[in-house]
Amino acid sequence: QVRVAESGGGLAQAGGPLRLSCAITGNTETPTTRGWYRQAPGKQQTMVALLARGGTTRYAESVKGRFTISRADTAYKNTTYLHMWNLKPEDTAVYYCNGAIGPTLYWGQGTQVTVSS
Protein backbone atom coordinates (compact mmCIF):
# COMPACT_ATOMS: atom_id res chain seq x y z
CA GLN A 1 0.00 0.00 0.00
CA VAL A 2 1.46 3.33 -1.05
CA ARG A 3 1.66 5.95 1.67
CA VAL A 4 2.50 9.62 1.34
CA ALA A 5 3.37 11.62 4.44
CA GLU A 6 4.40 15.26 4.69
CA SER A 7 6.36 16.74 7.58
CA GLY A 8 8.24 19.87 8.48
CA GLY A 9 5.44 22.39 8.57
CA GLY A 10 4.92 24.85 11.38
CA LEU A 11 5.31 28.49 12.27
CA ALA A 12 8.00 30.54 10.54
CA GLN A 13 9.03 34.16 10.57
CA ALA A 14 8.74 36.27 7.45
CA GLY A 15 12.08 36.27 5.67
CA GLY A 16 13.07 32.98 7.23
CA PRO A 17 13.50 29.45 5.90
CA LEU A 18 11.59 26.23 6.28
CA ARG A 19 12.00 22.78 4.75
CA LEU A 20 9.15 20.42 4.06
CA SER A 21 9.63 16.70 3.53
CA CYS A 22 7.41 14.18 1.79
CA ALA A 23 8.01 10.47 2.19
CA ILE A 24 6.48 8.02 -0.26
CA THR A 25 6.64 4.40 0.85
CA GLY A 26 5.08 1.12 -0.15
CA ASN A 27 5.64 1.66 -3.86
CA THR A 28 7.58 -0.67 -6.12
CA GLU A 29 8.56 1.91 -8.71
CA THR A 30 9.92 5.43 -8.59
CA PRO A 31 7.35 8.17 -9.07
CA THR A 32 7.37 9.63 -12.57
CA THR A 33 6.53 13.05 -11.22
CA ARG A 34 6.32 14.58 -7.76
CA GLY A 35 4.85 17.82 -6.71
CA TRP A 36 4.06 20.25 -3.97
CA TYR A 37 0.76 22.10 -3.91
CA ARG A 38 -0.75 24.47 -1.41
CA GLN A 39 -4.14 25.71 -0.36
CA ALA A 40 -4.54 28.95 1.50
CA PRO A 41 -7.70 29.63 3.55
CA GLY A 42 -10.63 30.38 1.28
CA LYS A 43 -8.64 29.73 -1.88
CA GLN A 44 -8.22 26.91 -4.35
CA GLN A 45 -5.32 24.54 -4.30
CA THR A 46 -2.46 25.66 -6.55
CA MET A 47 0.74 24.13 -7.82
CA VAL A 48 3.92 25.22 -6.05
CA ALA A 49 6.65 23.05 -7.54
CA LEU A 50 6.95 19.96 -9.73
CA LEU A 51 9.82 17.55 -10.25
CA ALA A 52 9.92 15.02 -13.07
CA ARG A 53 11.84 11.77 -12.89
CA GLY A 54 14.41 13.14 -15.36
CA GLY A 55 15.07 16.13 -13.13
CA THR A 56 13.03 18.81 -14.86
CA THR A 57 11.47 21.24 -12.43
CA ARG A 58 8.67 23.73 -12.66
CA TYR A 59 7.69 26.44 -10.18
CA ALA A 60 4.82 28.79 -9.61
CA GLU A 61 5.81 32.36 -10.46
CA SER A 62 5.17 33.47 -6.89
CA VAL A 63 7.86 31.14 -5.49
CA LYS A 64 10.53 31.24 -8.19
CA GLY A 65 13.89 32.10 -6.72
CA ARG A 66 12.67 31.38 -3.18
CA PHE A 67 11.62 27.70 -3.22
CA THR A 68 13.50 24.65 -4.47
CA ILE A 69 12.17 21.14 -4.95
CA SER A 70 14.58 18.23 -4.60
CA ARG A 71 14.55 14.50 -3.93
CA ALA A 72 16.44 11.77 -2.14
CA ASP A 73 15.56 8.18 -2.95
CA THR A 74 16.42 4.87 -1.35
CA ALA A 75 15.29 1.37 -2.22
CA TYR A 76 12.40 1.67 0.22
CA LYS A 77 11.49 5.33 0.32
CA ASN A 78 11.18 8.24 -2.09
CA THR A 79 11.57 11.56 -0.36
CA THR A 80 10.71 14.90 -1.88
CA TYR A 81 11.80 18.13 -0.24
CA LEU A 82 10.56 21.65 -0.59
CA HIS A 83 13.21 24.11 0.55
CA MET A 84 11.65 27.48 1.23
CA TRP A 85 13.58 30.73 1.79
CA ASN A 86 12.55 34.33 2.26
CA LEU A 87 9.11 33.26 3.37
CA LYS A 88 6.25 35.71 3.10
CA PRO A 89 2.95 35.86 4.98
CA GLU A 90 1.19 35.01 1.71
CA ASP A 91 2.99 31.65 1.74
CA THR A 92 0.74 30.64 4.62
CA ALA A 93 -1.21 27.58 3.52
CA VAL A 94 -1.61 23.86 3.90
CA TYR A 95 1.06 22.23 1.76
CA TYR A 96 0.36 18.93 0.07
CA CYS A 97 2.73 16.64 -1.78
CA ASN A 98 1.96 14.01 -4.35
CA GLY A 99 3.64 11.36 -6.42
CA ALA A 100 2.54 9.78 -9.68
CA ILE A 101 3.15 6.03 -9.65
CA GLY A 102 1.85 4.18 -12.66
CA PRO A 103 -1.60 5.56 -13.48
CA THR A 104 -2.28 6.75 -9.95
CA LEU A 105 -1.55 10.06 -8.30
CA TYR A 106 -1.06 9.64 -4.57
CA TRP A 107 -1.53 12.53 -2.16
CA GLY A 108 -0.52 13.19 1.39
CA GLN A 109 -2.71 14.66 4.10
CA GLY A 110 -0.98 18.03 4.10
CA THR A 111 1.13 20.03 6.52
CA GLN A 112 0.33 23.53 7.73
CA VAL A 113 2.80 26.34 7.13
CA THR A 114 2.11 29.64 8.86
CA VAL A 115 4.33 32.65 8.19
CA SER A 116 4.14 35.51 10.65
CA SER A 117 5.09 39.04 9.72
N, C-alpha and C positions, 0 to 999 in steps of 0.2 A: 504494500500500500504506500503510495507516494504521499509524503508529508512535506509541507512548506511552513517554515516558522521564521518570523521576523524577530529581531531583537535590537536593542541599542537605542530605542527611542527614549524620550524624556524631556526635561526642561533644559533649554540652552539660552544663553545670552545673545542678543543681537551682535553680530560681528564675530561670533565664536564658531567653533567647529563641532561637528557631531558625526559619528560613523554608525550607519545602520548595517546590520548583517541579515542575511537570508539563507537559511540552510534548507536544502532540498535533499531528502533522504527517501530510501525505499524504491528508488528508480533503478532501472537496469541499463539505461542509456543516458548520455549527457544531453541536457536540454539544448534544443536548437537555438532558442532565443530565451533571454531572461530580461525582466524589466522591473522597474520601480514606477509606481503610480502613487498619486496622492489625492486625498479628498478633504478639502477644507469645509468647515461648517457651512451648510446651506448651499454648497456648490457641487458641481458634478466632478466625478473622478477624472483626472487628467494624467497623461503620460509625463513622467519626469525624465527617465533615462532608459535606454534599451541597449542590450549587448547581444550581438549575434555570436554563434559558435565560432565563426572565423575571426572575430575580434572587432568587427565594425560596431561603432557606437553611434547613438543618436540621443540628443538632449532637447528638452524643451528650451525655448529661447530664454525664459525667465531664470534658468539655472546655469546656462552656459558660462563657463569660466569660473563657476563656484562649486559645482558638483562633479564628481567623477564616479563612474560605475566601473567595478572591477570584479574579478572572480578568483577563486582558489578552489581547485577540485582535487578530491582524493577518490580512491576506488569506491568509497562508501558514502560520500557526501559531496554535493555541489554547493558551494557557498558563493553568494553574490553580495558584494559590498556597495554601499552608497556612501562615498566620502563627501561630506558637506562642509564648506567653508563660508565665511562671511555670511552667516545666516541672517535672515531678515524676518521681521514679524509676519510678513505675508507667506513665509514658508511653513507656518503653523498649519498642520493637517495630520490626518491619519495616513501613514505611508504603508502601501501594500507592495509586496513583491510577487512575481509570478515566474513560472518556467514552463516552456512548451516542450512536452515530451511526447513524441509520436503525434497523434491527432488531438491530444488533450492539453489544455492550458490549465495548470494548477496554480491556485492562489493561496496566499497565506491569510491570516486573520487580521493583520495590520498592526502597526505600532504607532503610538501617538508621539508626535513631535510638537513641542510648544516652544516658541521663540519669544522671549520677553524683550521689550525695548528698554 
